[in-house]
Amino acid sequence: MAETLADKAPAKGKIIYQTEFPNDHPKRRQEKIGVLVLNLGTPEGTSYWPMRRYLKEFLSDRRVIDYNPILWQIILNGIILMRRPKKSGEAYHEIWNHEKGESPLKTITREQAEGVQQALRERHGENVIVDWGMRYGYPRTEDAIHRLQEQGCTRILFFALYPQYAAATTATAYDKAFQALMKMRWQPAIRTAPAYHDEPVYIRAVADSIRAHLDTLDWEPEVILTSFHGIPKRYHRLGDPYHCHCAKTSRLIRDELGWSPERFKLTFQSRFGPEEWLQPYTDETIEALAKQGVKKLAIVAPGFSADCLETLEELDMQGRESFESNGGEKFSYIPCLNASQDSVEMIAELASRELDGWLESEVPAVQLGKRFASVG
């Protein structure tokens, strides 16, 4: 019997190549999925020139400083970069990881990426590759994208480690990644992870870290401050949702812990420049509480995924000094989630959700248990 066209048709789902590959065709790799963990960045050293290079890149970002660019560059290069690198370098030196020759932010972000790689491997097998990059400084986001592509990643999830969305953090991290894509002949498919400020797995992880830290103290704080990095109030008026995200995060953590609004307060730190930023300010609140008679204070910074200059030097050192010099007696800084098991599991859980449809789990997903049940 003669063959029909139907007899020659390929089986459903099978790809038939119409031509042979030429002899010099690059070897085809098995397609893999990439997860690129993104963080803010860090200087490469604490001396003047590494600090200057880092600050110039950071403060030249129009997402961070949106003043008239011509006037701002005159101010930046003529005044700020003459003075600030030395002062910032001295602050970085206080918290520097001298053993590894890098900032704590770089150490912790690397450890987070390595932990997430292991967690995703347990969930999905060897098909997912995790790498990490920085918006400013090294390792460069562009280099990390190329590393993933060279390992066969045809689809990549960008995961910015900012729980609360802000144009000056989440948006600029993704901007930098997309700028790298613009140079590529063959782009991978891309997804971006959204903010996770109200995700139950995140809220519970932060609340559990607070409980665990308080259990190590022989005293109970009268007040806990949740301190978030500030932004100019003008950015909020222009539509940035950051303030709303921070307020919701603080409320959900407070509810999870069962503390009252009087004992669990929202503040904002790290303001820069002459204009008004989101209030209340953390430094002014610390001083005011001490002068009002509060003797025992704790601070947590849930907007930071990893401890850095703003938490270790500004909060734990400067904040402690201010509180004690104004009459406070007991002060404790509660560390960020960092590369803890809860942190790694949280990132892996959120990343797995964003990868849905790109891959099938080869083994049952790790269950985080009842402690990550819905909250808020």
GUDOKOL-722903 format. One line per 5 residues: their letters; for each residue x, y, z of N, C-alpha, C, O. Coordinates in steps of 0.1 Angstrom, whole numbers. Layout:
N
A	X Y Z X Y Z X Y Z X Y Z  ... .
// end
This chain:
376
MAETL	9 -12 0 0 0 0 9 12 0 19 13 7  5 22 -8 13 35 -9 12 43 4 2 43 10  24 49 7 24 58 19 16 71 17 16 76 6  8 75 26 1 87 25 9 98 33 18 95 40  4 111 31 10 122 39 9 120 54 18 124 61 .
ADKAP	-2 114 58 -5 112 72 6 102 77 10 103 89  9 92 69 19 82 74 33 89 76 40 85 85  36 99 68 48 106 69 49 117 80 59 122 84  37 120 85 36 131 95 44 127 108 43 116 112  51 137 114 58 134 127 49 131 138 37 136 138 .
AKGKI	53 124 148 45 122 160 43 135 167 51 144 166  31 137 173 28 149 180 39 153 190 43 145 198  43 166 189 53 171 198 67 169 193 76 175 199  69 161 183 83 158 179 87 168 169 80 172 159  100 174 170 105 184 161 113 177 150 122 169 153 .
IYQTE	109 180 138 116 175 126 124 186 120 119 196 116  138 185 119 146 195 113 146 192 98 148 181 94  144 202 90 142 200 75 156 199 68 156 194 57  166 204 75 179 203 68 189 198 78 187 199 90  200 193 74 211 188 82 219 200 87 220 210 80 .
FPNDH	224 200 100 233 210 105 246 210 97 251 199 94  251 222 93 264 222 87 275 216 97 273 216 109  286 212 91 296 206 99 302 215 110 306 211 121  302 228 107 308 238 116 297 244 126 300 254 133  285 238 126 275 243 135 278 241 150 283 230 153 .
PKRRQ	277 252 158 280 250 172 272 239 178 261 236 175  278 232 188 271 221 195 259 226 202 260 236 210  248 220 201 236 224 207 236 219 222 237 207 224  233 228 231 233 224 245 218 221 249 209 226 242  216 213 259 203 211 265 198 225 270 206 231 277 .
EKIGV	186 228 267 181 241 272 179 241 287 173 231 292  183 252 293 182 253 308 175 266 312 173 275 303  171 267 324 164 278 330 174 286 339 180 279 347  175 299 338 184 307 346 176 315 356 165 320 353  181 317 368 176 326 378 187 336 382 197 331 387 .
LVLNL	185 348 379 196 358 382 191 367 394 182 375 393  198 364 405 196 372 417 203 385 416 215 386 414  196 396 418 201 410 417 201 417 430 191 417 437  212 424 433 212 433 444 218 447 441 222 449 429  219 455 450 223 469 448 237 471 442 239 476 432 .
GTPEG	247 466 450 260 468 446 269 473 458 264 475 469  282 473 455 292 476 465 305 481 459 308 477 448  312 489 467 325 493 462 335 481 463 332 472 470  346 482 455 356 471 455 366 473 466 374 464 468  366 484 473 375 487 483 371 499 491 361 506 487 .
TSYWP	378 502 502 373 514 511 382 526 509 379 536 515  392 525 500 401 537 498 394 547 488 383 544 483  400 558 486 393 569 479 389 565 465 377 567 462  397 559 456 393 557 442 383 547 440 374 549 432  384 535 447 373 525 446 359 531 451 349 529 445 .
MRRYL	360 539 462 348 545 467 342 556 457 330 557 454  351 563 451 347 574 441 341 567 429 330 572 424  347 556 424 341 550 412 327 544 415 317 546 407  325 538 427 312 533 431 302 544 432 291 543 427  305 554 440 296 565 442 292 573 429 281 577 428 .
KEFLS	302 574 420 299 581 408 289 573 400 279 579 394  290 560 399 281 552 392 267 552 398 257 554 392  267 551 411 255 551 419 247 564 418 235 564 415  254 575 421 248 588 421 246 594 407 239 605 406  250 588 397 248 592 383 235 585 377 231 589 366 .
DRRVI	230 576 385 218 569 380 206 578 381 202 583 392  199 580 370 188 590 369 176 584 377 167 592 380  175 571 379 165 565 388 167 569 402 157 570 410  179 572 406 182 575 420 182 590 422 175 595 431  189 598 414 189 613 414 183 618 401 190 616 391 .
DYNPI	172 624 401 165 629 389 166 644 387 158 649 379  176 650 393 177 665 391 182 667 377 186 658 370  182 680 373 187 684 360 201 678 358 210 681 366  203 669 348 215 661 347 228 669 345 238 666 351  227 680 338 239 689 336 243 695 349 255 695 353 .
LWQII	233 701 356 236 708 369 241 697 379 250 700 387  234 686 379 237 676 389 252 670 387 259 668 397  256 668 375 269 663 372 280 673 377 291 669 381  277 686 375 286 696 380 288 695 395 299 696 401  276 694 402 276 693 417 283 680 421 291 680 430 .
LNGII	279 669 414 285 656 418 300 655 417 307 651 426  305 660 405 319 659 402 327 670 409 339 668 412  321 681 411 328 692 417 328 693 432 337 699 438  318 687 438 317 689 453 316 675 460 325 672 468  306 667 456 303 655 463 314 645 462 319 639 472 .
LMRRP	319 643 450 329 632 448 343 637 452 353 629 452  345 649 456 357 654 462 358 650 477 368 648 483  346 650 484 345 648 498 340 635 503 345 629 512  329 631 496 322 619 502 329 606 501 327 598 510  338 603 491 344 590 491 353 587 504 352 576 509 .
KKSGE	359 597 509 367 595 521 358 592 533 361 582 540  347 599 535 338 597 546 332 584 545 331 576 554  327 580 533 320 568 530 330 556 532 326 546 537  342 558 527 352 548 529 355 544 543 357 533 547  355 554 552 358 552 566 346 544 572 348 536 581 .
AYHEI	334 547 568 322 540 573 323 525 568 320 516 576  326 523 555 327 510 550 337 502 557 336 490 559  348 508 560 359 501 567 355 495 580 360 485 584  345 502 587 341 497 600 333 484 599 333 476 608  327 481 587 319 469 586 324 460 576 318 450 573 .
WNHEK	336 463 570 342 455 559 345 441 563 349 438 574  343 431 554 347 418 556 362 417 552 365 414 540  370 419 562 385 420 559 391 407 555 401 406 548  385 396 560 390 383 556 388 380 541 397 374 535  377 383 536 374 381 521 378 393 513 378 392 501 .
GESPL	381 405 519 384 417 512 372 422 504 374 427 492  360 422 510 348 427 503 338 431 513 340 429 525  328 438 509 317 442 518 308 431 522 307 421 515  302 432 534 292 421 538 281 419 527 277 408 526  277 429 520 266 428 511 270 418 500 262 410 495 .
KTITR	283 419 495 287 410 485 288 395 490 284 386 484  294 394 502 295 381 508 281 374 510 280 363 506  272 382 515 259 376 518 251 373 505 245 363 504  252 382 495 245 379 483 250 367 476 242 359 470  263 365 476 269 353 470 263 340 478 259 331 471 .
EQAEG	263 341 491 258 330 499 243 327 496 239 316 496  235 338 494 221 336 491 220 329 478 212 320 477  227 333 468 226 327 454 230 312 455 223 304 449  240 309 462 245 295 464 234 287 471 231 276 467  228 293 481 217 286 488 205 283 480 199 273 480 .
VQQAL	201 294 472 190 292 463 192 282 452 183 275 448  205 282 447 208 272 437 206 258 443 200 249 436  210 255 455 208 242 461 193 239 463 189 228 460  186 249 468 172 247 470 164 244 457 155 235 457  167 251 447 160 249 434 165 236 427 157 230 420 .
RERHG	177 232 430 181 219 425 173 208 431 170 198 425  171 209 444 163 199 451 148 199 446 142 188 446  143 210 442 130 211 437 128 206 422 119 199 419  138 211 414 136 209 400 148 202 393 148 201 380  157 196 400 168 189 394 178 199 389 180 210 394 .
ENVIV	186 194 379 198 202 374 194 212 363 203 218 357  181 213 361 177 221 349 177 236 352 175 244 343  179 240 365 178 254 368 192 258 373 198 252 382  197 270 368 210 275 372 208 289 378 201 297 372  214 291 389 213 304 396 226 311 396 237 306 398 .
DWGMR	226 324 393 237 333 393 233 346 400 222 348 403  243 355 402 240 367 409 248 379 403 259 377 397  242 391 404 249 403 399 245 415 406 235 415 414  252 426 404 250 439 411 246 449 401 251 450 390  237 458 406 234 470 397 246 479 396 248 485 385 .
YGYPR	253 481 406 265 490 406 277 482 411 276 474 420  288 483 404 300 476 408 300 462 403 294 459 392  306 453 410 309 439 405 303 429 415 303 431 427  299 417 410 299 412 396 288 419 388 277 422 393  292 423 376 282 430 367 270 422 363 272 410 361 .
TEDAI	259 428 362 247 421 358 248 416 344 244 404 341  255 423 335 256 419 321 265 406 320 262 397 313  275 406 328 284 394 329 277 382 333 278 371 328  268 384 343 260 372 349 251 367 338 249 355 337  244 376 331 235 371 320 243 363 310 238 353 305 .
HRLQE	255 368 306 262 360 296 267 347 302 267 337 294  270 346 315 274 333 320 262 323 320 264 312 317  250 328 323 239 319 322 236 315 308 233 303 306  237 324 298 235 320 285 245 310 280 242 300 272  258 312 284 268 302 280 266 288 285 271 278 280 .
QGCTR	258 287 296 255 274 302 243 268 296 238 258 301  237 275 286 225 269 280 212 275 284 202 269 280  212 285 292 199 291 296 193 299 285 198 310 281  181 294 281 174 301 270 162 309 276 155 317 269  160 308 289 150 315 297 156 319 310 162 311 317 .
ILFFA	154 332 314 160 337 326 150 345 334 143 353 328  149 342 347 141 350 356 150 360 363 160 356 370  147 373 362 154 383 370 147 384 383 135 387 384  155 383 394 149 383 407 156 394 416 167 391 421  151 406 416 157 417 424 153 414 439 142 412 443 .
LYPQY	164 415 447 162 412 462 157 425 469 163 429 479  146 430 464 140 442 471 126 438 474 118 438 465  122 436 487 108 432 490 98 443 486 87 440 481  102 455 488 93 467 484 97 473 471 109 476 470  88 475 462 92 481 449 95 496 451 88 503 457 .
AAATT	106 500 444 109 514 443 116 516 429 123 507 425  114 527 423 120 529 410 135 530 412 143 526 403  140 535 423 154 536 426 161 523 430 173 523 431  153 512 431 159 499 435 155 489 424 163 485 416  143 484 426 138 473 417 139 477 402 144 470 394 .
ATAYD	134 489 399 133 493 385 147 495 379 149 491 368  156 501 386 169 504 380 177 491 379 185 489 370  175 481 388 181 468 387 177 461 374 185 455 367  164 461 371 159 455 359 163 464 346 165 458 336  163 477 348 168 485 337 182 481 332 184 479 320 .
KAFQA	191 479 342 204 475 339 205 461 331 213 459 322  196 452 336 196 439 329 191 440 315 196 434 306  181 448 313 175 450 299 185 457 290 185 455 278  193 466 296 203 473 288 213 463 283 218 464 271  216 453 291 225 442 286 219 434 275 225 430 265 .
LMKMR	206 432 276 199 424 265 199 432 252 199 425 241  199 445 252 199 453 240 211 450 232 211 453 220  222 445 238 234 443 230 235 429 224 244 426 217  226 421 228 227 406 225 220 403 211 209 408 208  227 395 203 221 391 191 210 381 193 199 382 187 .
WQPAI	212 372 202 202 362 205 198 363 220 205 358 229  187 369 223 182 371 236 175 359 242 168 352 235  177 357 255 169 346 261 155 352 264 153 364 264  145 343 266 132 348 271 134 352 285 142 347 293  126 363 289 128 369 302 115 370 310 105 373 305 .
RTAPA	117 368 323 106 372 333 113 380 344 124 379 347  105 389 350 109 396 362 101 393 374 88 393 373  107 390 385 100 388 397 94 401 403 101 411 403  82 401 408 76 413 413 80 415 428 87 406 434  76 426 433 79 429 447 72 419 456 61 413 452 .
YHDEP	77 416 468 71 406 476 69 411 490 70 403 500  65 424 491 64 430 504 53 425 513 54 426 525  43 418 507 32 413 515 30 398 513 20 392 517  41 391 508 40 377 506 41 370 520 49 373 528  31 361 523 32 354 536 45 348 540 49 348 551 .
VYIRA	52 341 530 64 335 532 75 345 537 83 342 545  74 357 532 84 368 536 80 373 549 89 375 558  68 376 551 63 382 564 66 373 576 71 377 586  63 360 574 66 350 584 81 348 587 85 347 598  89 349 576 103 347 578 109 358 586 117 356 595 .
VADSI	105 371 583 109 382 591 105 382 606 112 384 615  92 378 607 86 377 621 94 367 629 97 369 641  96 355 623 103 345 630 118 349 633 123 345 644  124 357 625 138 361 628 138 371 639 147 371 647  127 379 640 126 388 652 124 380 665 130 383 675 .
RAHLD	115 371 664 112 363 676 125 356 681 129 356 693  132 350 671 145 343 674 155 352 681 162 348 690  156 364 675 166 373 681 162 378 695 170 379 704  149 381 697 145 385 710 147 375 720 149 378 732  146 362 716 148 351 726 162 350 731 165 344 741 .
TLDWE	172 357 723 186 357 728 189 368 738 199 368 744  179 377 740 181 389 749 176 385 763 167 377 764  182 391 773 177 389 786 169 401 790 166 404 802  164 409 780 155 420 783 145 421 771 147 415 760  134 427 773 124 429 763 123 444 758 121 452 767 .
PEVIL	124 446 745 123 460 741 109 467 744 99 460 743  110 479 748 97 486 749 91 490 736 79 491 734  100 493 726 96 497 713 105 489 703 117 488 705  100 485 691 107 480 680 104 489 668 93 492 665  115 494 662 114 502 650 116 494 638 126 486 637 .
TSFHG	107 494 628 110 489 615 115 500 606 108 509 602  128 500 603 134 511 596 137 507 581 143 497 578  131 514 572 133 512 558 141 523 552 141 535 556  149 520 541 156 531 534 146 541 528 136 537 522  148 553 530 139 564 525 141 567 511 150 563 504 .
IPKRY	131 574 505 132 580 492 126 594 494 118 597 503  129 603 484 123 617 485 108 616 485 102 608 477  102 624 493 87 624 493 81 627 479 70 623 476  89 635 472 84 639 458 82 627 449 73 626 441  91 616 451 90 604 443 77 597 446 71 591 437 .
HRLGD	73 598 459 60 592 463 48 599 456 39 593 451  49 612 456 39 620 449 38 617 434 27 618 428  49 614 428 50 611 414 44 597 411 43 593 399  41 589 421 35 576 419 42 564 423 38 552 421  54 565 429 62 554 434 54 547 445 51 554 455 .
PYHCH	52 534 445 44 527 455 52 524 468 46 517 477  64 528 468 73 523 479 68 526 493 68 517 501  63 538 496 58 541 509 47 531 513 46 527 524  38 529 504 26 520 507 31 506 509 26 499 518  41 501 502 47 488 504 53 487 517 51 477 524 .
CAKTS	61 497 521 67 496 534 57 496 546 59 489 555  47 505 545 37 506 555 30 492 557 27 488 568  27 486 545 20 473 546 29 462 552 24 454 560  41 462 548 51 452 554 51 454 569 50 444 576  53 466 574 54 469 588 41 465 595 42 459 606 .
RLIRD	30 468 589 17 464 596 16 449 597 12 443 607  19 442 586 17 427 586 27 420 596 23 411 602  39 425 597 49 420 606 44 422 620 44 413 629  39 434 623 34 438 636 22 429 640 21 424 651  13 427 630 1 418 633 6 404 636 0 397 645 .
ELGWS	16 399 628 21 386 630 27 384 644 26 373 650  33 394 649 40 394 662 30 397 673 33 393 685  19 403 670 9 407 680 13 419 688 9 420 700  21 428 682 25 440 689 15 451 686 9 451 675  14 461 694 6 473 692 13 483 683 25 483 683 .
PERFK	6 492 677 12 503 669 21 512 677 31 518 672  18 513 690 27 522 699 40 515 701 50 522 704  41 502 701 53 495 704 61 491 691 72 487 692  54 491 680 60 487 667 58 497 657 48 499 651  69 505 654 68 518 647 75 517 633 85 510 632 .
LTFQS	70 524 623 76 525 610 84 538 609 79 549 612  96 537 604 105 549 602 113 547 589 113 536 583  120 558 585 127 558 573 141 564 575 142 574 582  151 558 569 165 562 572 172 566 559 167 566 548  185 570 561 194 572 550 191 583 540 193 582 528 .
RFGPE	185 594 545 181 605 536 194 612 531 204 612 538  193 618 519 204 624 512 199 637 505 189 636 498  206 648 507 203 660 500 193 669 508 189 665 519  189 680 502 182 690 509 167 688 510 160 694 518  161 680 501 146 680 500 141 670 510 148 662 516 .
EWLQP	127 671 513 121 663 523 120 648 518 117 646 506  123 639 527 121 625 524 110 619 532 103 626 540  107 606 530 96 600 537 99 601 552 110 599 556  88 603 560 89 605 574 80 595 581 71 589 575  82 592 594 92 598 603 106 593 600 108 581 596 .
YTDET	116 601 603 130 598 601 135 589 613 132 591 624  143 578 609 147 569 619 156 575 629 154 573 641  166 583 625 176 589 634 169 599 644 172 599 656  159 607 639 152 616 648 143 608 658 141 612 669  137 597 653 128 589 662 136 582 673 132 582 684 .
IEALA	148 577 670 157 571 680 160 581 691 159 578 703  164 593 687 168 603 697 156 607 705 157 609 717  144 609 698 132 614 705 127 603 715 123 607 726  128 590 711 123 580 721 132 580 733 127 578 744  145 581 731 154 581 743 151 593 752 151 591 764 .
KQGVK	149 604 746 146 616 754 132 615 761 130 622 771  123 608 755 110 606 761 110 595 772 100 593 779  121 589 775 122 579 786 122 565 782 122 556 791  122 562 769 123 548 765 137 543 768 147 549 763  138 532 775 151 527 779 156 515 771 168 512 771 .
KLAIV	147 508 765 150 495 758 144 496 744 132 496 742  153 495 734 149 497 720 155 487 711 167 483 713  148 481 701 153 472 691 149 478 677 139 484 676  157 475 667 155 480 654 157 468 644 166 460 646  148 467 635 149 457 624 147 464 611 140 474 610 .
APGFS	154 459 600 154 466 587 148 456 577 156 451 569  135 454 576 130 444 567 130 447 552 127 439 544  134 459 549 135 463 535 148 459 529 150 460 516  158 455 537 171 451 532 172 435 532 169 429 543  175 429 521 176 415 521 189 410 527 190 398 531 .
ADCLE	199 419 528 212 415 533 218 427 541 216 438 538  225 424 552 231 435 560 242 442 552 249 435 544  242 455 554 251 463 545 255 476 553 252 476 566  260 485 547 264 498 553 253 504 561 254 509 572  241 505 555 230 512 560 224 505 573 218 511 581 .
TLEEL	226 492 574 221 485 586 232 483 597 230 486 608  244 479 592 255 476 602 261 489 608 264 489 620  263 499 599 270 511 604 260 522 608 261 528 619  250 524 600 240 535 603 231 531 614 228 539 623  225 519 614 216 515 624 223 510 637 221 515 648 .
DMQGR	231 499 635 237 493 647 247 501 654 248 500 666  255 509 646 265 517 652 260 531 656 260 535 667  256 539 645 252 552 648 239 553 656 238 561 665  230 544 653 217 543 660 219 540 675 213 546 684  228 530 678 231 527 692 237 538 699 233 541 710 .
ESFES	247 545 693 253 556 699 244 567 702 244 573 713  235 570 693 225 581 695 215 577 707 212 586 715  211 565 707 201 561 717 207 562 731 201 567 740  219 556 732 226 556 745 230 570 750 230 572 762  234 578 741 239 591 745 227 601 749 230 611 755 .
NGGEK	215 597 745 203 605 749 195 599 760 184 603 762  201 589 767 194 584 779 189 569 777 185 564 787  190 563 766 186 549 764 196 540 771 208 544 773  192 528 775 201 519 782 203 506 774 214 501 774  193 500 768 194 487 761 190 489 747 180 494 744 .
FSYIP	199 485 738 197 487 723 201 474 716 211 468 720  193 470 707 197 458 699 192 459 684 181 463 682  202 456 675 198 456 661 195 442 657 203 433 660  184 439 651 180 426 646 185 424 632 181 431 623  194 414 630 199 413 616 189 410 605 178 405 608 .
CLNAS	193 413 593 185 410 581 184 395 580 191 387 587  175 390 571 174 376 568 187 370 563 190 358 566  194 378 555 207 373 550 206 360 543 197 358 535  216 351 545 216 338 539 211 327 548 215 315 547  202 330 557 196 321 566 188 310 558 184 313 546 .
QDSVE	185 299 564 176 289 558 163 295 554 158 292 543  157 303 563 144 308 560 145 318 547 136 318 539  156 325 547 157 334 535 159 327 522 152 330 512  167 317 522 169 309 510 156 302 506 153 302 494  149 296 515 137 289 512 126 299 507 119 295 497 .
MIAEL	126 311 512 117 321 508 119 325 493 110 325 485  132 328 490 136 332 477 133 320 467 127 323 456  136 308 471 134 297 462 119 294 460 115 291 449  111 296 470 96 295 469 91 305 459 83 302 451  95 318 461 90 328 452 95 326 438 87 328 428 .
ASREL	107 322 436 113 320 423 106 308 416 103 309 404  103 298 423 96 286 418 82 290 412 78 286 402  75 299 420 62 303 415 64 311 402 56 309 393  74 319 401 76 327 389 80 319 377 79 323 365  86 307 380 90 298 369 79 289 364 81 281 355 .
DGWLE	68 290 370 57 281 367 54 282 352 52 293 346  53 270 345 50 270 331 63 269 323 63 265 311  74 272 329 87 270 322 93 257 324 101 252 316  90 251 335 95 238 338 86 230 347 77 235 353  88 217 347 80 207 355 89 203 367 101 201 365 .
SEVPA	84 203 379 92 198 390 95 183 388 86 175 386  108 180 390 112 166 389 110 159 402 110 146 402  110 166 413 108 160 426 98 170 433 96 181 429  90 165 442 80 173 449 87 185 455 98 185 461  80 197 454 86 209 459 87 208 474 79 202 481 .
VQLGK	97 215 479 100 215 494 88 223 500 85 234 497  82 217 510 71 223 517 76 231 528 83 225 537  72 243 529 77 252 540 69 250 553 73 256 563  58 243 553 51 239 565 41 250 569 39 260 563  34 247 580 23 255 584 28 269 588 20 279 588 .
RFASV	41 271 592 46 284 596 46 294 585 47 306 588  44 289 573 43 299 561 29 299 556 27 302 544  19 296 565 5 297 561 2 312 559 10 320 563  -10 315 553 -13 328 549 -14 337 562 -19 332 573  -9 349 561 -10 359 571 -16 372 566 -16 374 553 .
G	-20 381 575 -24 394 571 -37 395 564 -42 406 560 .
// end
